[in-house]
Amino acid sequence: MSSVIQFFKVKEASIDLSIKSLKSKKGHEGEILHTCNIYFGKSHIATYQEYDMGAGHSVEVNTKKQKEYDNALKVLSTLSSYYCDILRQDVSVTLEDWANEACIVSSILKTAKREKPRGYFDKIENTIRVYPKKKGTEDSFYQDHMKTMKNIIPLHTLEDEEVLKLYLKYHKIKF
């Protein structure tokens, strides 16, 4: 089971880390590989990249912003470690793992925002359903129909953060 615990630990600690210029491509087995720029405050401190063929991932430091990069690592080192079920040991937050999780969350959030106006969470089946966008049909038509349905939560009535958590739960990602 995947997790995005490090992403949320950084977010909850109000550390000003973010990613920009997220790009995704498919690996040789159809897996999604991400590349993005990592920012600490307004400074572009590094570039994150995932590799194909099981080669892992890397962070290439922007040498012009070495001081800011070092400061980011220093701030991350202050976060408490957490127990990782798969490794059966305590794990510290690292910039590489945070960037990987930030890419996953950003990709899911992009999908969630796109589908939010026509989507709903089925509480009985524990699934997310989305009405396909049909030419000439307004989102309000789907939203009015959802008001008549039982045992669902219309996504358009929720904040983006709540919608994201439903998508993470749907994809069986721990947060």
LODREN-509368 format. One record per atom (N, C-alpha, C): x, y, z; atom name; residue in three letters; residue number from 1. Coordinates in steps of 0.2 Angstrom, whole numbers, plus 5000, padded with zeros to 4 digits. Each point is the difference from the previous one (the first is absolute). Layout:
N
REC      x      y      z    a     r     k
REC      X      Y      Z   CA   Ala   NUM
...
//
This chain:
175
REC      x      y      z    a     r     k
REC   5004   4994   5000    N   Met     1
REC   4996   5006   5000   CA   Met     1
REC   5004   5006   5000    C   Met     1
REC   4999   5005   4996    N   Ser     2
REC   5004   5006   4999   CA   Ser     2
REC   4998   5005   5006    C   Ser     2
REC   5004   5005   5001    N   Ser     3
REC   4998   5004   5005   CA   Ser     3
REC   5003   5007   4998    C   Ser     3
REC   4997   5005   5002    N   Val     4
REC   5002   5007   4999   CA   Val     4
REC   5001   5004   5007    C   Val     4
REC   5002   4996   5005    N   Ile     5
REC   5001   5002   5007   CA   Ile     5
REC   5005   5006   5000    C   Ile     5
REC   5006   5000   4997    N   Gln     6
REC   5005   5005   5000   CA   Gln     6
REC   4997   5006   4997    C   Gln     6
REC   4996   5000   4994    N   Phe     7
REC   4997   5006   4998   CA   Phe     7
REC   4996   5004   5005    C   Phe     7
REC   4995   4996   5003    N   Phe     8
REC   4996   5003   5005   CA   Phe     8
REC   5004   5002   5006    C   Phe     8
REC   5005   4997   5002    N   Lys     9
REC   5004   5002   5006   CA   Lys     9
REC   5003   5007   4999    C   Lys     9
REC   5003   5001   4993    N   Val    10
REC   5003   5006   4998   CA   Val    10
REC   4994   5006   5000    C   Val    10
REC   4994   4998   4997    N   Lys    11
REC   4995   5005   5000   CA   Lys    11
REC   4997   5002   5007    C   Lys    11
REC   5000   4995   5004    N   Glu    12
REC   4997   5001   5007   CA   Glu    12
REC   5005   5005   5004    C   Glu    12
REC   5007   4999   4998    N   Ala    13
REC   5005   5004   5004   CA   Ala    13
REC   5001   5007   4997    C   Ala    13
REC   4996   5001   4995    N   Ser    14
REC   5000   5007   4996   CA   Ser    14
REC   5007   5001   4997    C   Ser    14
REC   5003   4995   4998    N   Ile    15
REC   5006   5001   4996   CA   Ile    15
REC   4999   5003   4993    C   Ile    15
REC   5003   5005   4998    N   Asp    16
REC   4999   5003   4993   CA   Asp    16
REC   5003   4996   4995    C   Asp    16
REC   4999   4994   4999    N   Leu    17
REC   5002   4996   4994   CA   Leu    17
REC   4995   4999   4995    C   Leu    17
REC   5002   5000   4994    N   Ser    18
REC   4995   4999   4995   CA   Ser    18
REC   5003   4998   4994    C   Ser    18
REC   4996   4997   4995    N   Ile    19
REC   5002   4998   4994   CA   Ile    19
REC   4997   5004   4994    C   Ile    19
REC   5004   5001   4995    N   Lys    20
REC   4997   5003   4994   CA   Lys    20
REC   5003   4996   4994    C   Lys    20
REC   4996   5002   4994    N   Ser    21
REC   5002   4997   4993   CA   Ser    21
REC   5000   4992   5001    C   Ser    21
REC   4995   4998   5003    N   Leu    22
REC   4999   4992   5000   CA   Leu    22
REC   4999   4997   4993    C   Leu    22
REC   5004   4996   4998    N   Lys    23
REC   4999   4996   4994   CA   Lys    23
REC   5000   4993   5001    C   Lys    23
REC   4995   4996   4997    N   Ser    24
REC   5000   4993   5001   CA   Ser    24
REC   5000   4996   4993    C   Ser    24
REC   5003   4995   5000    N   Lys    25
REC   5001   4995   4994   CA   Lys    25
REC   4999   4993   5003    C   Lys    25
REC   4999   4996   4995    N   Lys    26
REC   5000   4993   5002   CA   Lys    26
REC   5006   4996   4999    C   Lys    26
REC   5002   4996   5004    N   Gly    27
REC   5006   4995   5000   CA   Gly    27
REC   4998   4994   4995    C   Gly    27
REC   5005   4996   5000    N   His    28
REC   5000   4994   4995   CA   His    28
REC   4994   4995   5002    C   His    28
REC   4998   5000   5006    N   Glu    29
REC   4994   4996   5002   CA   Glu    29
REC   4994   5004   5002    C   Glu    29
REC   5000   5006   4997    N   Gly    30
REC   4994   5004   5001   CA   Gly    30
REC   4999   5004   5006    C   Gly    30
REC   5005   4999   5005    N   Glu    31
REC   5000   5004   5006   CA   Glu    31
REC   5001   5007   4999    C   Glu    31
REC   4998   5005   5004    N   Ile    32
REC   5000   5007   4999   CA   Ile    32
REC   5007   5002   5004    C   Ile    32
REC   5004   5004   4996    N   Leu    33
REC   5006   5003   5002   CA   Leu    33
REC   5000   5007   5000    C   Leu    33
REC   5002   5003   5006    N   His    34
REC   4999   5008   5000   CA   His    34
REC   5007   5003   5000    C   His    34
REC   4999   5006   4998    N   Thr    35
REC   5006   5005   5000   CA   Thr    35
REC   4997   5007   5003    C   Thr    35
REC   5003   5003   5004    N   Cys    36
REC   4998   5007   5002   CA   Cys    36
REC   5005   5004   5003    C   Cys    36
REC   4999   5007   5001    N   Asn    37
REC   5005   5004   5003   CA   Asn    37
REC   4997   5001   5008    C   Asn    37
REC   5005   5000   5004    N   Ile    38
REC   4999   5000   5007   CA   Ile    38
REC   5001   5008   5003    C   Ile    38
REC   4996   5003   5003    N   Tyr    39
REC   5000   5006   5003   CA   Tyr    39
REC   5000   5001   5007    C   Tyr    39
REC   5005   5004   5003    N   Phe    40
REC   4999   5001   5007   CA   Phe    40
REC   4999   5007   5001    C   Phe    40
REC   4994   5002   5002    N   Gly    41
REC   4998   5007   4999   CA   Gly    41
REC   5000   5002   4993    C   Gly    41
REC   5003   5005   4998    N   Lys    42
REC   5000   5002   4993   CA   Lys    42
REC   5006   4998   4996    C   Lys    42
REC   5004   4996   5003    N   Ser    43
REC   5006   4998   4997   CA   Ser    43
REC   5000   4993   4997    C   Ser    43
REC   5002   4999   4994    N   His    44
REC   5000   4994   4996   CA   His    44
REC   5007   4996   5003    C   His    44
REC   4999   4996   5004    N   Ile    45
REC   5006   4997   5004   CA   Ile    45
REC   5002   4993   4996    C   Ile    45
REC   4996   4997   4997    N   Ala    46
REC   5002   4993   4997   CA   Ala    46
REC   4995   4998   4995    C   Ala    46
REC   5002   4995   4996    N   Thr    47
REC   4996   4997   4995   CA   Thr    47
REC   4999   4992   5002    C   Thr    47
REC   4994   4998   5000    N   Tyr    48
REC   4999   4993   5002   CA   Tyr    48
REC   4998   4996   4994    C   Tyr    48
REC   5002   4994   4999    N   Gln    49
REC   4999   4996   4995   CA   Gln    49
REC   5000   4992   5002    C   Gln    49
REC   4994   4997   4997    N   Glu    50
REC   5000   4993   5001   CA   Glu    50
REC   5002   4996   4994    C   Glu    50
REC   5004   4994   5001    N   Tyr    51
REC   5003   4997   4994   CA   Tyr    51
REC   4996   4993   4999    C   Tyr    51
REC   5001   4998   4993    N   Asp    52
REC   4997   4994   4998   CA   Asp    52
REC   5004   4994   5002    C   Asp    52
REC   4997   4994   4999    N   Met    53
REC   5004   4994   5001   CA   Met    53
REC   5003   4999   5007    C   Met    53
REC   4996   5002   5005    N   Gly    54
REC   5001   4999   5007   CA   Gly    54
REC   5006   5004   5002    C   Gly    54
REC   5002   5005   4997    N   Ala    55
REC   5006   5004   5002   CA   Ala    55
REC   4999   5005   5005    C   Ala    55
REC   4994   5000   5003    N   Gly    56
REC   4999   5005   5005   CA   Gly    56
REC   4998   5007   4998    C   Gly    56
REC   5002   5005   5005    N   His    57
REC   4999   5007   4998   CA   His    57
REC   5006   5004   5003    C   His    57
REC   5001   5006   4998    N   Ser    58
REC   5005   5004   5002   CA   Ser    58
REC   4998   5007   5001    C   Ser    58
REC   5004   5004   5004    N   Val    59
REC   4999   5007   5000   CA   Val    59
REC   5007   5004   4998    C   Val    59
REC   4999   5004   4995    N   Glu    60
REC   5006   5003   4997   CA   Glu    60
REC   5000   5008   5003    C   Glu    60
REC   5005   5001   5004    N   Val    61
REC   5000   5007   5004   CA   Val    61
REC   5001   5005   4995    C   Val    61
REC   4997   5006   5001    N   Asn    62
REC   5001   5006   4996   CA   Asn    62
REC   5006   5003   5004    C   Asn    62
REC   5006   5000   4997    N   Thr    63
REC   5006   5002   5004   CA   Thr    63
REC   5000   5008   5001    C   Thr    63
REC   4996   5003   4996    N   Lys    64
REC   4999   5008   5002   CA   Lys    64
REC   4996   5001   5006    C   Lys    64
REC   4997   4995   5002    N   Lys    65
REC   4995   5001   5006   CA   Lys    65
REC   5002   4995   5005    C   Lys    65
REC   5007   4998   5001    N   Gln    66
REC   5002   4995   5004   CA   Gln    66
REC   4998   5002   5008    C   Gln    66
REC   5001   5006   5002    N   Lys    67
REC   4999   5002   5006   CA   Lys    67
REC   4992   4999   5002    C   Lys    67
REC   4996   5002   4996    N   Glu    68
REC   4992   4998   5001   CA   Glu    68
REC   4999   4993   5000    C   Glu    68
REC   5003   4996   4996    N   Tyr    69
REC   5000   4993   5000   CA   Tyr    69
REC   5002   4997   5007    C   Tyr    69
REC   5005   5002   5002    N   Asp    70
REC   5003   4998   5007   CA   Asp    70
REC   4995   5002   5005    C   Asp    70
REC   4997   5006   5000    N   Asn    71
REC   4995   5002   5005   CA   Asn    71
REC   4994   4996   4999    C   Asn    71
REC   4998   4998   4994    N   Ala    72
REC   4994   4995   5000   CA   Ala    72
REC   5001   4994   5003    C   Ala    72
REC   5006   4997   4999    N   Leu    73
REC   5002   4993   5003   CA   Leu    73
REC   5000   5001   5008    C   Leu    73
REC   5003   5006   5002    N   Lys    74
REC   5000   5001   5007   CA   Lys    74
REC   4993   5000   5003    C   Lys    74
REC   4996   5004   4997    N   Val    75
REC   4993   5000   5003   CA   Val    75
REC   4996   4993   4999    C   Val    75
REC   5001   4996   4995    N   Leu    76
REC   4997   4994   5000   CA   Leu    76
REC   5003   4995   5005    C   Leu    76
REC   5006   5001   5002    N   Ser    77
REC   5003   4996   5005   CA   Ser    77
REC   4997   5001   5007    C   Ser    77
REC   4997   5006   5001    N   Thr    78
REC   4996   5001   5006   CA   Thr    78
REC   4994   4996   5001    C   Thr    78
REC   4997   4997   4995    N   Leu    79
REC   4994   4997   5000   CA   Leu    79
REC   5001   4993   5003    C   Leu    79
REC   4995   4998   5005    N   Ser    80
REC   5001   4993   5003   CA   Ser    80
REC   4999   4995   4995    C   Ser    80
REC   5004   4994   5001    N   Ser    81
REC   4999   4994   4996   CA   Ser    81
REC   4993   4997   5002    C   Ser    81
REC   4999   4995   4995    N   Tyr    82
REC   4993   4997   5001   CA   Tyr    82
REC   5002   4992   4999    C   Tyr    82
REC   4995   4996   5002    N   Tyr    83
REC   5001   4993   4999   CA   Tyr    83
REC   4998   4998   4993    C   Tyr    83
REC   5004   4996   4996    N   Cys    84
REC   4998   4998   4993   CA   Cys    84
REC   4998   4993   5001    C   Cys    84
REC   4994   4998   4998    N   Asp    85
REC   4998   4993   5001   CA   Asp    85
REC   5004   4995   4996    C   Asp    85
REC   5001   5002   4993    N   Ile    86
REC   5003   4996   4996   CA   Ile    86
REC   5008   4998   5002    C   Ile    86
REC   5003   5006   5002    N   Leu    87
REC   5007   4999   5002   CA   Leu    87
REC   5001   4997   5007    C   Leu    87
REC   4994   5001   5004    N   Arg    88
REC   5000   4998   5007   CA   Arg    88
REC   5006   5004   5004    C   Arg    88
REC   5000   5006   4999    N   Gln    89
REC   5005   5004   5003   CA   Gln    89
REC   4998   5008   5000    C   Gln    89
REC   5003   5004   5004    N   Asp    90
REC   4998   5007   4999   CA   Asp    90
REC   5004   5003   4994    C   Asp    90
REC   4996   5005   4997    N   Val    91
REC   5003   5003   4994   CA   Val    91
REC   5000   5008   5001    C   Val    91
REC   5005   5003   4998    N   Ser    92
REC   5000   5007   5000   CA   Ser    92
REC   4998   5003   4993    C   Ser    92
REC   4998   5006   5000    N   Val    93
REC   4997   5004   4994   CA   Val    93
REC   5006   5002   4996    C   Val    93
REC   5001   4998   4994    N   Thr    94
REC   5005   5002   4995   CA   Thr    94
REC   4997   5004   4995    C   Thr    94
REC   5004   5004   4997    N   Leu    95
REC   4998   5004   4994   CA   Leu    95
REC   4998   4996   4994    C   Leu    95
REC   5004   4994   4999    N   Glu    96
REC   4998   4996   4994   CA   Glu    96
REC   4993   4997   5001    C   Glu    96
REC   4999   4997   5006    N   Asp    97
REC   4994   4997   5001   CA   Asp    97
REC   4994   5005   5000    C   Asp    97
REC   5001   5006   5003    N   Trp    98
REC   4995   5005   5000   CA   Trp    98
REC   4998   5002   4993    C   Trp    98
REC   5005   5001   4996    N   Ala    99
REC   4999   5002   4993   CA   Ala    99
REC   4996   4994   4996    C   Ala    99
REC   5002   4994   5001    N   Asn   100
REC   4996   4995   4997   CA   Asn   100
REC   4993   5000   5002    C   Asn   100
REC   4998   5001   5007    N   Glu   101
REC   4994   5000   5002   CA   Glu   101
REC   4996   5006   4998    C   Glu   101
REC   5004   5006   4999    N   Ala   102
REC   4996   5006   4998   CA   Ala   102
REC   4998   4999   4993    C   Ala   102
REC   5004   4997   4996    N   Cys   103
REC   4998   4998   4993   CA   Cys   103
REC   4994   4996   4999    C   Cys   103
REC   4999   4995   5005    N   Ile   104
REC   4994   4996   5000   CA   Ile   104
REC   4994   5004   5002    C   Ile   104
REC   5001   5004   5005    N   Val   105
REC   4994   5004   5003   CA   Val   105
REC   4998   5005   4994    C   Val   105
REC   5005   5003   4997    N   Ser   106
REC   4998   5005   4995   CA   Ser   106
REC   4997   4997   4994    C   Ser   106
REC   5002   4994   4998    N   Ser   107
REC   4997   4997   4995   CA   Ser   107
REC   4992   4998   5001    C   Ser   107
REC   4999   4997   5006    N   Ile   108
REC   4994   4998   5003   CA   Ile   108
REC   4995   5006   5000    C   Ile   108
REC   5003   5006   5003    N   Leu   109
REC   4996   5006   5001   CA   Leu   109
REC   4998   5003   4994    C   Leu   109
REC   5004   5000   4995    N   Lys   110
REC   4999   5002   4993   CA   Lys   110
REC   4993   4996   4997    C   Lys   110
REC   5001   4994   5001    N   Thr   111
REC   4994   4996   4998   CA   Thr   111
REC   4994   5001   5004    C   Thr   111
REC   5001   5001   5006    N   Ala   112
REC   4994   5001   5005   CA   Ala   112
REC   4997   5007   4998    C   Ala   112
REC   5004   5005   4999    N   Lys   113
REC   4997   5006   4998   CA   Lys   113
REC   4996   5000   4994    C   Lys   113
REC   5003   4997   4995    N   Arg   114
REC   4996   4999   4993   CA   Arg   114
REC   4994   4996   5001    C   Arg   114
REC   4999   4995   5004    N   Glu   115
REC   4994   4996   5001   CA   Glu   115
REC   4995   5002   5005    C   Glu   115
REC   5003   5005   5005    N   Lys   116
REC   4996   5002   5005   CA   Lys   116
REC   4993   5003   4998    C   Lys   116
REC   4999   5004   4995    N   Pro   117
REC   4993   5002   4999   CA   Pro   117
REC   4995   4995   4998    C   Pro   117
REC   5002   4994   4997    N   Arg   118
REC   4996   4994   4998   CA   Arg   118
REC   5001   4994   5004    C   Arg   118
REC   5003   5000   5006    N   Gly   119
REC   5002   4994   5003   CA   Gly   119
REC   4997   5000   5007    C   Gly   119
REC   4999   4993   5002    N   Tyr   120
REC   4997   4999   5007   CA   Tyr   120
REC   5004   4994   5003    C   Tyr   120
REC   4999   5000   5007    N   Phe   121
REC   5003   4994   5003   CA   Phe   121
REC   4994   4996   5003    C   Phe   121
REC   5000   4994   4998    N   Asp   122
REC   4995   4995   5002   CA   Asp   122
REC   5002   4997   5006    C   Asp   122
REC   4996   5002   5006    N   Lys   123
REC   5002   4997   5006   CA   Lys   123
REC   4999   4993   5001    C   Lys   123
REC   4995   4997   4997    N   Ile   124
REC   4999   4993   5000   CA   Ile   124
REC   5006   4996   4997    C   Ile   124
REC   5001   5001   4994    N   Glu   125
REC   5005   4997   4996   CA   Glu   125
REC   5007   5002   5001    C   Glu   125
REC   5001   5006   5004    N   Asn   126
REC   5006   5003   5001   CA   Asn   126
REC   5004   5001   4994    C   Asn   126
REC   4997   5003   4995    N   Thr   127
REC   5003   5002   4994   CA   Thr   127
REC   4998   5007   4997    C   Thr   127
REC   5005   5002   4996    N   Ile   128
REC   4998   5007   4997   CA   Ile   128
REC   4997   4998   4993    C   Ile   128
REC   4995   5004   4998    N   Arg   129
REC   4997   4999   4994   CA   Arg   129
REC   5000   5007   4997    C   Arg   129
REC   5001   5000   4993    N   Val   130
REC   5000   5007   4996   CA   Val   130
REC   4996   4999   4994    C   Val   130
REC   4995   5005   5000    N   Tyr   131
REC   4996   5000   4993   CA   Tyr   131
REC   5004   5003   4995    C   Tyr   131
REC   5000   4997   4994    N   Pro   132
REC   5004   5002   4994   CA   Pro   132
REC   4998   5007   4998    C   Pro   132
REC   5004   5004   4998    N   Lys   133
REC   4998   5007   4997   CA   Lys   133
REC   4997   4999   4993    C   Lys   133
REC   4994   5002   5000    N   Lys   134
REC   4997   5000   4993   CA   Lys   134
REC   4999   5007   4997    C   Lys   134
REC   5001   5000   4994    N   Lys   135
REC   5000   5007   4996   CA   Lys   135
REC   4993   5002   5001    C   Lys   135
REC   4999   5007   5002    N   Gly   136
REC   4994   5003   5001   CA   Gly   136
REC   4996   4999   5006    C   Gly   136
REC   5003   4996   5005    N   Thr   137
REC   4997   4999   5007   CA   Thr   137
REC   5005   5003   5005    C   Thr   137
REC   4996   5005   5004    N   Glu   138
REC   5004   5003   5005   CA   Glu   138
REC   5001   4996   5006    C   Glu   138
REC   5005   5002   5004    N   Asp   139
REC   5001   4996   5006   CA   Asp   139
REC   4995   5001   5005    C   Asp   139
REC   4996   5005   5000    N   Ser   140
REC   4994   5001   5004   CA   Ser   140
REC   4995   4995   4999    C   Ser   140
REC   4999   4997   4994    N   Phe   141
REC   4996   4995   4999   CA   Phe   141
REC   5001   4993   5004    C   Phe   141
REC   5007   4999   5000    N   Tyr   142
REC   5002   4994   5004   CA   Tyr   142
REC   4999   5001   5008    C   Tyr   142
REC   5002   5006   5002    N   Gln   143
REC   5000   5002   5007   CA   Gln   143
REC   4993   5000   5002    C   Gln   143
REC   4995   5002   4996    N   Asp   144
REC   4993   5000   5002   CA   Asp   144
REC   4998   4993   5001    C   Asp   144
REC   5002   4995   4995    N   His   145
REC   4998   4993   5001   CA   His   145
REC   5003   4997   5006    C   His   145
REC   5006   5002   5002    N   Met   146
REC   5003   4997   5006   CA   Met   146
REC   4997   5002   5006    C   Met   146
REC   4996   5005   5000    N   Lys   147
REC   4996   5002   5006   CA   Lys   147
REC   4995   4995   5001    C   Lys   147
REC   4997   4997   4995    N   Thr   148
REC   4995   4995   5001   CA   Thr   148
REC   5002   4993   5002    C   Thr   148
REC   5007   4999   5000    N   Met   149
REC   5003   4993   5001   CA   Met   149
REC   5001   4999   5008    C   Met   149
REC   4999   4994   5002    N   Lys   150
REC   5002   4999   5007   CA   Lys   150
REC   5006   4996   5001    C   Lys   150
REC   5003   5000   5006    N   Asn   151
REC   5006   4997   5002   CA   Asn   151
REC   5006   5002   4995    C   Asn   151
REC   5000   5007   4998    N   Ile   152
REC   5006   5002   4997   CA   Ile   152
REC   5002   5007   5003    C   Ile   152
REC   5006   5002   4998    N   Ile   153
REC   5003   5006   5002   CA   Ile   153
REC   5002   5004   4993    C   Ile   153
REC   4996   5005   4998    N   Pro   154
REC   5002   5003   4994   CA   Pro   154
REC   5007   5004   5001    C   Pro   154
REC   5005   4999   4996    N   Leu   155
REC   5006   5003   5001   CA   Leu   155
REC   5000   5008   4999    C   Leu   155
REC   4996   5002   4996    N   His   156
REC   4999   5008   4999   CA   His   156
REC   4998   5003   5007    C   His   156
REC   4998   4997   5005    N   Thr   157
REC   4998   5003   5006   CA   Thr   157
REC   5006   5000   5005    C   Thr   157
REC   5005   4997   4998    N   Leu   158
REC   5006   4999   5005   CA   Leu   158
REC   5006   5005   4998    C   Leu   158
REC   5004   5002   5005    N   Glu   159
REC   5006   5003   4999   CA   Glu   159
REC   5005   4996   4996    C   Glu   159
REC   5005   5003   4996    N   Asp   160
REC   5005   4996   4997   CA   Asp   160
REC   5003   4995   5004    C   Asp   160
REC   5002   5002   5006    N   Glu   161
REC   5004   4996   5005   CA   Glu   161
REC   4996   4993   5001    C   Glu   161
REC   4993   5001   5001    N   Glu   162
REC   4996   4994   5002   CA   Glu   162
REC   4999   4996   4994    C   Glu   162
REC   5000   5003   4994    N   Val   163
REC   4999   4996   4994   CA   Val   163
REC   5007   4996   4999    C   Val   163
REC   5006   5003   5001    N   Leu   164
REC   5006   4996   4999   CA   Leu   164
REC   5000   4994   5005    C   Leu   164
REC   4998   5001   5006    N   Lys   165
REC   5001   4995   5005   CA   Lys   165
REC   4995   4994   4998    C   Lys   165
REC   4994   5001   4997    N   Leu   166
REC   4996   4995   4997   CA   Leu   166
REC   5004   4996   4995    C   Leu   166
REC   5003   5004   4995    N   Tyr   167
REC   5004   4997   4995   CA   Tyr   167
REC   5005   4996   5002    C   Tyr   167
REC   5004   5002   5005    N   Leu   168
REC   5005   4996   5003   CA   Leu   168
REC   4998   4994   5003    C   Leu   168
REC   4994   5000   5004    N   Lys   169
REC   4997   4994   5003   CA   Lys   169
REC   4998   4996   4994    C   Lys   169
REC   4997   5002   4995    N   Tyr   170
REC   4998   4996   4995   CA   Tyr   170
REC   5006   4996   4996    C   Tyr   170
REC   5005   5004   5000    N   His   171
REC   5006   4996   4997   CA   His   171
REC   5004   4996   5005    C   His   171
REC   4998   5000   5006    N   Lys   172
REC   5003   4996   5006   CA   Lys   172
REC   5007   5003   5001    C   Lys   172
REC   5000   5006   5001    N   Ile   173
REC   5006   5004   5001   CA   Ile   173
REC   5000   5003   5008    C   Ile   173
REC   5004   4997   5004    N   Lys   174
REC   5000   5003   5007   CA   Lys   174
REC   5002   5007   5001    C   Lys   174
REC   4997   5004   5004    N   Phe   175
REC   5002   5007   5001   CA   Phe   175
REC   5000   5001   5007    C   Phe   175
//
